[in-house]
Structures are given as C-alpha cells and as structure tokens.
Amino acid sequence: MHENGQRIGEMLAEAVQGLARTAEPRADAAVQGSGEAAGGQVRAVAGQDGRLHELHLNPRVMRMASENLAQEILLAVNAALDDLRAGVPGLEAAELTDPQELAKTLGGVHADVMRRMDEFADGVELVVRRLEER
C-alpha cells in the first residue's frame, strides 16, 4: 500500500474503532431516563442504550381497562425516553442512532476506500512507469 493511502486508511480505522468504543456501555457514566404515569403507579426507566430497562406497575393498575393501562405504560415509557434525551446535550428526538450499526457501516466504507485507494495508486504507478519508459 502507498504511504498516503496507508495514512488515510489508518485514520479511517481509528475513527471506526473510536466509534465502536462509544457503543460500549460505560459504568462510570450511567445515563438513564425515568418517567411515570397514572399518578406514579406506572414507572419506566430507559438506559443509555436507548432501550427500556425497567417497567414497574403498581398492582392497583391491573384493575384498569387494558386500553387505559396500555396508554399509561406508553406515557411512562415516552416520558423516560424524553428524560434520557434531555440528559444528553444536543441529542434530538429522532437522533437515536445505533453506534454499532454506524461502526459496521463505516467499517464497510473503510474497506471500500482502501480498495479504491490501492486501485488508484496502482493506476498512478502504471502511468509513471509508462512515462519513464519513453
């Protein structure tokens, strides 16, 4: 591989590795959001991975009609997700991107860029050799 292409490849690889590390849960920065509904009888906790981690139902809510209970659960979960987003500055409601999927995509882009850089460098070398032969 050529020196310039190798450096670009190293930079892309470092970026992909850094992104993959952000996808790993960090114990020291347990970001979570919580929400409740039905007067506190339905409580939800969303974790830093954007998934629901806890759902607490007071036994009394089991007397509610199923449609009403479902609505209260939705309210609590959405409140927990909103609270989670509020705890991460700059994170908009539609921006919960899976870092692992993004890292996988960037890994594919990295491989494609490296292949194309090699093809380009080989083409340049061929042109230089032909010019030198003249």
Beta strands, then each sheet from edge to edge (+ up, - down):
strand 1: 32-37
strand 2: 42-47
strand 3: 52-57
sheet 1: 1+ 2- 3+
end
